[in-house]
Amino acid sequence: MSGQAKAPLWYWIIALLAALWNAYGCLDFTRTVTRDSAYLAAFPTEMVAYVDSFPLWLVGCWGLGVWGGLAGSLLLLVRSGRAVMAFLLSLAGLAATTLYQALDTVPEALTHSVVDWVMTGAIWCVALGLLGFAIRMRQRGVLARGRNA
Protein backbone atom coordinates (compact mmCIF):
# COMPACT_ATOMS: atom_id res chain seq x y z
CA MET A 1 0.00 0.00 0.00
CA SER A 2 2.98 2.31 -0.17
CA GLY A 3 2.31 5.39 -2.23
CA GLN A 4 -1.44 5.26 -1.58
CA ALA A 5 -3.26 8.31 -0.35
CA LYS A 6 -4.52 8.12 3.21
CA ALA A 7 -8.14 7.02 3.53
CA PRO A 8 -10.20 9.52 5.56
CA LEU A 9 -12.57 8.37 8.29
CA TRP A 10 -15.64 8.93 6.09
CA TYR A 11 -14.15 6.49 3.56
CA TRP A 12 -14.15 3.72 6.16
CA ILE A 13 -17.69 4.57 7.26
CA ILE A 14 -18.97 4.36 3.66
CA ALA A 15 -17.07 1.12 3.01
CA LEU A 16 -18.41 -0.49 6.18
CA LEU A 17 -21.99 0.62 5.50
CA ALA A 18 -21.64 -0.67 1.93
CA ALA A 19 -20.48 -4.06 3.23
CA LEU A 20 -23.44 -4.27 5.62
CA TRP A 21 -25.93 -3.22 2.92
CA ASN A 22 -24.60 -5.73 0.43
CA ALA A 23 -24.29 -8.50 3.03
CA TYR A 24 -28.03 -8.19 3.62
CA GLY A 25 -28.63 -8.63 -0.13
CA CYS A 26 -26.50 -11.78 -0.07
CA LEU A 27 -28.38 -13.07 2.97
CA ASP A 28 -31.73 -12.49 1.23
CA PHE A 29 -30.48 -14.23 -1.92
CA THR A 30 -29.00 -17.19 -0.04
CA ARG A 31 -32.02 -17.75 2.18
CA THR A 32 -34.30 -17.55 -0.86
CA VAL A 33 -32.41 -19.88 -3.19
CA THR A 34 -31.72 -22.41 -0.42
CA ARG A 35 -35.47 -22.49 0.27
CA ASP A 36 -35.15 -21.47 3.93
CA SER A 37 -38.71 -22.22 5.04
CA ALA A 38 -38.59 -19.93 8.09
CA TYR A 39 -37.48 -17.03 5.90
CA LEU A 40 -39.88 -17.72 3.04
CA ALA A 41 -42.82 -18.03 5.46
CA ALA A 42 -42.73 -14.23 5.85
CA PHE A 43 -43.63 -13.75 2.16
CA PRO A 44 -46.93 -14.35 0.35
CA THR A 45 -47.08 -17.77 -1.30
CA GLU A 46 -47.67 -16.04 -4.65
CA MET A 47 -44.35 -14.22 -4.31
CA VAL A 48 -42.45 -17.40 -3.43
CA ALA A 49 -44.02 -19.15 -6.43
CA TYR A 50 -43.09 -16.21 -8.66
CA VAL A 51 -39.46 -16.29 -7.51
CA ASP A 52 -39.44 -20.07 -7.96
CA SER A 53 -40.47 -19.53 -11.58
CA PHE A 54 -37.33 -17.48 -12.36
CA PRO A 55 -35.16 -19.06 -15.06
CA LEU A 56 -31.75 -20.25 -13.90
CA TRP A 57 -29.94 -17.50 -15.85
CA LEU A 58 -31.93 -14.87 -13.94
CA VAL A 59 -31.06 -16.43 -10.57
CA GLY A 60 -27.44 -16.30 -11.72
CA CYS A 61 -27.79 -12.61 -12.58
CA TRP A 62 -29.38 -11.95 -9.19
CA GLY A 63 -26.45 -13.73 -7.53
CA LEU A 64 -23.97 -11.73 -9.61
CA GLY A 65 -25.69 -8.55 -8.49
CA VAL A 66 -25.64 -9.24 -4.78
CA TRP A 67 -22.35 -11.11 -4.49
CA GLY A 68 -20.62 -8.63 -6.82
CA GLY A 69 -21.81 -5.81 -4.56
CA LEU A 70 -20.46 -7.57 -1.47
CA ALA A 71 -17.17 -8.30 -3.22
CA GLY A 72 -16.86 -4.64 -4.21
CA SER A 73 -17.54 -3.55 -0.65
CA LEU A 74 -14.98 -5.95 0.78
CA LEU A 75 -12.48 -4.78 -1.83
CA LEU A 76 -13.12 -1.21 -0.63
CA LEU A 77 -12.26 -2.35 2.88
CA VAL A 78 -8.89 -3.71 1.70
CA ARG A 79 -8.44 -0.64 -0.52
CA SER A 80 -8.25 -2.53 -3.79
CA GLY A 81 -8.93 -0.83 -7.10
CA ARG A 82 -10.62 -4.05 -8.21
CA ALA A 83 -13.66 -2.80 -6.32
CA VAL A 84 -14.58 -0.88 -9.48
CA MET A 85 -14.84 -4.07 -11.56
CA ALA A 86 -16.79 -5.85 -8.83
CA PHE A 87 -19.31 -2.99 -8.69
CA LEU A 88 -19.59 -3.03 -12.51
CA LEU A 89 -20.38 -6.75 -12.45
CA SER A 90 -22.90 -6.13 -9.68
CA LEU A 91 -24.60 -3.48 -11.82
CA ALA A 92 -24.78 -5.89 -14.76
CA GLY A 93 -26.61 -8.40 -12.57
CA LEU A 94 -28.90 -5.69 -11.22
CA ALA A 95 -29.68 -4.44 -14.72
CA ALA A 96 -30.64 -7.92 -15.93
CA THR A 97 -32.89 -8.63 -12.95
CA THR A 98 -34.54 -5.20 -13.06
CA LEU A 99 -35.22 -5.47 -16.79
CA TYR A 100 -36.64 -8.97 -16.43
CA GLN A 101 -38.96 -7.94 -13.62
CA ALA A 102 -40.06 -4.81 -15.48
CA LEU A 103 -40.89 -6.75 -18.65
CA ASP A 104 -42.18 -9.98 -17.11
CA THR A 105 -45.85 -10.60 -16.59
CA VAL A 106 -46.14 -10.44 -12.83
CA PRO A 107 -49.03 -12.35 -11.25
CA GLU A 108 -51.94 -10.03 -10.51
CA ALA A 109 -51.58 -10.59 -6.76
CA LEU A 110 -48.02 -9.26 -6.97
CA THR A 111 -48.40 -6.18 -9.15
CA HIS A 112 -45.55 -3.84 -8.39
CA SER A 113 -46.47 -1.32 -5.73
CA VAL A 114 -44.96 2.10 -5.23
CA VAL A 115 -42.92 0.63 -2.37
CA ASP A 116 -41.43 -1.99 -4.74
CA TRP A 117 -40.37 0.68 -7.21
CA VAL A 118 -38.98 2.92 -4.44
CA MET A 119 -36.91 0.00 -3.13
CA THR A 120 -35.67 -0.80 -6.63
CA GLY A 121 -34.76 2.87 -7.06
CA ALA A 122 -32.91 2.87 -3.74
CA ILE A 123 -30.95 -0.24 -4.73
CA TRP A 124 -30.00 1.42 -8.04
CA CYS A 125 -28.96 4.64 -6.28
CA VAL A 126 -26.76 2.78 -3.82
CA ALA A 127 -25.23 0.58 -6.53
CA LEU A 128 -24.45 3.52 -8.82
CA GLY A 129 -23.23 5.57 -5.86
CA LEU A 130 -20.84 2.84 -4.77
CA LEU A 131 -19.48 2.47 -8.29
CA GLY A 132 -18.92 6.23 -8.52
CA PHE A 133 -17.36 6.25 -5.07
CA ALA A 134 -14.95 3.45 -6.00
CA ILE A 135 -13.97 5.20 -9.24
CA ARG A 136 -13.31 8.50 -7.41
CA MET A 137 -11.31 6.78 -4.68
CA ARG A 138 -9.21 4.97 -7.27
CA GLN A 139 -8.60 8.26 -9.11
CA ARG A 140 -7.57 9.95 -5.85
CA GLY A 141 -5.14 7.17 -5.03
CA VAL A 142 -7.05 5.84 -2.02
CA LEU A 143 -7.50 2.51 -3.79
CA ALA A 144 -4.51 0.59 -5.11
CA ARG A 145 -3.94 0.49 -8.85
CA GLY A 146 -2.27 -1.97 -11.17
CA ARG A 147 -1.28 -5.57 -10.45
CA ASN A 148 -1.66 -5.26 -6.68
CA ALA A 149 -5.04 -3.56 -6.91
Residue frames as qw, qx, qy, qz and C-alpha x, y, z in Angstrom:
[[0.000, 0.883, 0.469, 0.000, 0.00, 0.00, 0.00],
 [0.403, -0.466, 0.071, 0.784, 2.98, 2.31, -0.17],
 [0.103, 0.010, 0.425, 0.899, 2.31, 5.39, -2.23],
 [0.154, -0.609, -0.723, -0.288, -1.44, 5.26, -1.58],
 [0.168, -0.503, 0.077, -0.845, -3.26, 8.31, -0.35],
 [0.043, 0.036, 0.806, -0.589, -4.52, 8.12, 3.21],
 [0.276, -0.483, -0.735, -0.389, -8.14, 7.02, 3.53],
 [0.214, -0.344, 0.270, -0.873, -10.20, 9.52, 5.56],
 [0.264, 0.062, 0.816, -0.511, -12.57, 8.37, 8.29],
 [0.630, 0.367, 0.157, -0.666, -15.64, 8.93, 6.09],
 [0.495, 0.383, -0.707, -0.329, -14.15, 6.49, 3.56],
 [0.114, 0.088, -0.961, 0.236, -14.15, 3.72, 6.16],
 [0.412, 0.248, 0.549, -0.684, -17.69, 4.57, 7.26],
 [0.643, 0.425, -0.211, -0.601, -18.97, 4.36, 3.66],
 [0.420, 0.325, -0.836, -0.135, -17.07, 1.12, 3.01],
 [0.072, 0.013, 0.905, -0.420, -18.41, -0.49, 6.18],
 [0.527, 0.344, 0.353, -0.692, -21.99, 0.62, 5.50],
 [0.581, 0.430, -0.486, -0.492, -21.64, -0.67, 1.93],
 [0.236, 0.199, -0.949, 0.060, -20.48, -4.06, 3.23],
 [0.267, 0.178, 0.761, -0.563, -23.44, -4.27, 5.62],
 [0.575, 0.429, 0.022, -0.696, -25.93, -3.22, 2.92],
 [0.570, 0.402, -0.624, -0.352, -24.60, -5.73, 0.43],
 [0.029, 0.139, -0.958, 0.249, -24.29, -8.50, 3.03],
 [0.502, 0.256, 0.543, -0.622, -28.03, -8.19, 3.62],
 [0.648, 0.468, -0.274, -0.534, -28.63, -8.63, -0.13],
 [0.364, 0.338, -0.867, -0.047, -26.50, -11.78, -0.07],
 [0.216, 0.014, 0.847, -0.485, -28.38, -13.07, 2.97],
 [0.625, 0.368, 0.218, -0.653, -31.73, -12.49, 1.23],
 [0.593, 0.466, -0.548, -0.362, -30.48, -14.23, -1.92],
 [0.194, 0.270, -0.931, 0.149, -29.00, -17.19, -0.04],
 [0.342, 0.115, 0.752, -0.552, -32.02, -17.75, 2.18],
 [0.664, 0.418, 0.032, -0.620, -34.30, -17.55, -0.86],
 [0.614, 0.450, -0.586, -0.278, -32.41, -19.88, -3.19],
 [0.154, 0.204, -0.935, 0.245, -31.72, -22.41, -0.42],
 [0.542, -0.400, -0.578, -0.461, -35.47, -22.49, 0.27],
 [0.138, 0.036, -0.685, 0.714, -35.15, -21.47, 3.93],
 [0.257, -0.557, -0.745, -0.264, -38.71, -22.22, 5.04],
 [0.313, -0.645, -0.443, 0.538, -38.59, -19.93, 8.09],
 [0.137, -0.330, 0.184, 0.916, -37.48, -17.03, 5.90],
 [0.108, -0.156, -0.677, -0.711, -39.88, -17.72, 3.04],
 [0.173, -0.560, -0.799, 0.134, -42.82, -18.03, 5.46],
 [0.096, -0.556, -0.236, 0.791, -42.73, -14.23, 5.85],
 [0.131, 0.250, -0.448, -0.848, -43.63, -13.75, 2.16],
 [0.744, 0.265, 0.175, -0.588, -46.93, -14.35, 0.35],
 [0.730, 0.008, 0.670, 0.136, -47.08, -17.77, -1.30],
 [0.614, 0.760, 0.212, 0.021, -47.67, -16.04, -4.65],
 [0.073, 0.916, -0.392, -0.048, -44.35, -14.22, -4.31],
 [0.529, -0.422, 0.730, 0.093, -42.45, -17.40, -3.43],
 [0.744, 0.364, 0.555, 0.075, -44.02, -19.15, -6.43],
 [0.428, 0.903, -0.022, -0.027, -43.09, -16.21, -8.66],
 [0.140, -0.790, 0.592, 0.072, -39.46, -16.29, -7.51],
 [0.673, -0.132, 0.726, 0.052, -39.44, -20.07, -7.96],
 [0.713, 0.602, 0.359, 0.000, -40.47, -19.53, -11.58],
 [0.062, 0.883, -0.353, -0.302, -37.33, -17.48, -12.36],
 [0.881, 0.411, -0.209, 0.103, -35.16, -19.06, -15.06],
 [0.840, -0.320, -0.041, 0.437, -31.75, -20.25, -13.90],
 [0.500, 0.380, 0.058, 0.776, -29.94, -17.50, -15.85],
 [0.212, -0.779, -0.101, -0.581, -31.93, -14.87, -13.94],
 [0.782, -0.618, -0.059, 0.065, -31.06, -16.43, -10.57],
 [0.772, 0.014, 0.033, 0.635, -27.44, -16.30, -11.72],
 [0.202, 0.609, 0.096, 0.761, -27.79, -12.61, -12.58],
 [0.529, -0.782, -0.105, -0.312, -29.38, -11.95, -9.19],
 [0.857, -0.392, -0.016, 0.333, -26.45, -13.73, -7.53],
 [0.586, 0.307, 0.067, 0.747, -23.97, -11.73, -9.61],
 [0.093, -0.775, -0.124, -0.612, -25.69, -8.55, -8.49],
 [0.634, -0.751, 0.001, -0.188, -25.64, -9.24, -4.78],
 [0.871, -0.298, 0.093, 0.379, -22.35, -11.11, -4.49],
 [0.538, 0.475, 0.086, 0.691, -20.62, -8.63, -6.82],
 [0.201, -0.843, -0.025, -0.499, -21.81, -5.81, -4.56],
 [0.774, -0.626, 0.084, 0.041, -20.46, -7.57, -1.47],
 [0.827, 0.063, 0.103, 0.549, -17.17, -8.30, -3.22],
 [0.284, 0.691, 0.058, 0.662, -16.86, -4.64, -4.21],
 [0.453, -0.829, 0.029, -0.327, -17.54, -3.55, -0.65],
 [0.868, -0.418, 0.120, 0.240, -14.98, -5.95, 0.78],
 [0.690, 0.319, 0.112, 0.640, -12.48, -4.78, -1.83],
 [0.036, -0.853, 0.003, -0.521, -13.12, -1.21, -0.63],
 [0.696, -0.708, 0.088, -0.076, -12.26, -2.35, 2.88],
 [0.818, -0.237, 0.252, 0.460, -8.89, -3.71, 1.70],
 [0.042, 0.824, -0.161, -0.541, -8.44, -0.64, -0.52],
 [0.496, -0.001, 0.729, 0.471, -8.25, -2.53, -3.79],
 [0.247, 0.372, -0.278, -0.850, -8.93, -0.83, -7.10],
 [0.124, -0.096, -0.930, -0.331, -10.62, -4.05, -8.21],
 [0.187, 0.442, 0.657, -0.582, -13.66, -2.80, -6.32],
 [0.344, 0.441, -0.195, -0.806, -14.58, -0.88, -9.48],
 [0.352, 0.136, -0.821, -0.428, -14.84, -4.07, -11.56],
 [0.066, -0.248, -0.927, 0.274, -16.79, -5.85, -8.83],
 [0.247, 0.495, 0.398, -0.732, -19.31, -2.99, -8.69],
 [0.369, 0.358, -0.471, -0.717, -19.59, -3.03, -12.51],
 [0.262, -0.033, -0.950, -0.166, -20.38, -6.75, -12.45],
 [0.054, 0.372, 0.751, -0.542, -22.90, -6.13, -9.68],
 [0.329, 0.463, 0.034, -0.823, -24.60, -3.48, -11.82],
 [0.339, 0.185, -0.753, -0.533, -24.78, -5.89, -14.76],
 [0.163, -0.231, -0.951, 0.129, -26.61, -8.40, -12.57],
 [0.128, 0.473, 0.494, -0.718, -28.90, -5.69, -11.22],
 [0.318, 0.358, -0.315, -0.819, -29.68, -4.44, -14.72],
 [0.309, 0.001, -0.884, -0.352, -30.64, -7.92, -15.93],
 [0.116, -0.367, -0.870, 0.308, -32.89, -8.63, -12.95],
 [0.163, 0.472, 0.267, -0.824, -34.54, -5.20, -13.06],
 [0.332, 0.266, -0.510, -0.747, -35.22, -5.47, -16.79],
 [0.249, -0.133, -0.948, -0.148, -36.64, -8.97, -16.43],
 [0.044, -0.453, -0.744, 0.489, -38.96, -7.94, -13.62],
 [0.206, 0.449, 0.031, -0.869, -40.06, -4.81, -15.48],
 [0.402, 0.256, -0.583, -0.658, -40.89, -6.75, -18.65],
 [0.135, -0.082, -0.987, 0.031, -42.18, -9.98, -17.11],
 [0.530, -0.448, -0.377, -0.614, -45.85, -10.60, -16.59],
 [0.008, -0.190, 0.748, -0.635, -46.14, -10.44, -12.83],
 [0.213, -0.448, -0.868, -0.021, -49.03, -12.35, -11.25],
 [0.187, -0.708, -0.294, -0.614, -51.94, -10.03, -10.51],
 [0.676, -0.685, -0.264, 0.070, -51.58, -10.59, -6.76],
 [0.676, -0.385, 0.040, 0.627, -48.02, -9.26, -6.97],
 [0.381, 0.804, 0.189, 0.414, -48.40, -6.18, -9.15],
 [0.530, 0.095, -0.259, 0.802, -45.55, -3.84, -8.39],
 [0.252, -0.878, -0.386, 0.127, -46.47, -1.32, -5.73],
 [0.129, 0.936, -0.161, 0.285, -44.96, 2.10, -5.23],
 [0.613, -0.679, 0.403, -0.009, -42.92, 0.63, -2.37],
 [0.886, 0.082, 0.355, 0.287, -41.43, -1.99, -4.74],
 [0.548, 0.711, 0.098, 0.429, -40.37, 0.68, -7.21],
 [0.209, -0.922, 0.243, -0.218, -38.98, 2.92, -4.44],
 [0.775, -0.457, 0.419, 0.124, -36.91, 0.00, -3.13],
 [0.805, 0.347, 0.290, 0.385, -35.67, -0.80, -6.63],
 [0.254, 0.893, -0.028, 0.370, -34.76, 2.87, -7.06],
 [0.477, -0.812, 0.327, -0.084, -32.91, 2.87, -3.74],
 [0.871, -0.144, 0.386, 0.266, -30.95, -0.24, -4.73],
 [0.635, 0.612, 0.183, 0.434, -30.00, 1.42, -8.04],
 [0.036, -0.950, 0.134, -0.279, -28.96, 4.64, -6.28],
 [0.661, -0.636, 0.394, 0.058, -26.76, 2.78, -3.82],
 [0.863, 0.105, 0.370, 0.327, -25.23, 0.58, -6.53],
 [0.485, 0.747, 0.102, 0.443, -24.45, 3.52, -8.82],
 [0.262, -0.924, 0.190, -0.202, -23.23, 5.57, -5.86],
 [0.778, -0.466, 0.384, 0.174, -20.84, 2.84, -4.77],
 [0.774, 0.363, 0.275, 0.439, -19.48, 2.47, -8.29],
 [0.215, 0.885, 0.000, 0.413, -18.92, 6.23, -8.52],
 [0.531, -0.804, 0.257, -0.073, -17.36, 6.25, -5.07],
 [0.865, -0.181, 0.351, 0.310, -14.95, 3.45, -6.00],
 [0.617, 0.597, 0.185, 0.478, -13.97, 5.20, -9.24],
 [0.041, -0.933, 0.104, -0.341, -13.31, 8.50, -7.41],
 [0.677, -0.663, 0.319, 0.030, -11.31, 6.78, -4.68],
 [0.857, 0.095, 0.300, 0.409, -9.21, 4.97, -7.27],
 [0.416, 0.769, 0.094, 0.476, -8.60, 8.26, -9.11],
 [0.263, -0.897, 0.191, -0.299, -7.57, 9.95, -5.85],
 [0.420, 0.479, -0.717, 0.283, -5.14, 7.17, -5.03],
 [0.582, -0.385, 0.475, -0.535, -7.05, 5.84, -2.02],
 [0.949, 0.073, 0.277, -0.132, -7.50, 2.51, -3.79],
 [0.476, -0.413, 0.637, 0.444, -4.51, 0.59, -5.11],
 [0.633, 0.636, -0.171, -0.407, -3.94, 0.49, -8.85],
 [0.347, 0.582, -0.721, -0.146, -2.27, -1.97, -11.17],
 [0.595, 0.101, -0.797, -0.025, -1.28, -5.57, -10.45],
 [0.237, -0.083, -0.788, 0.562, -1.66, -5.26, -6.68],
 [0.377, -0.198, -0.027, -0.904, -5.04, -3.56, -6.91]]
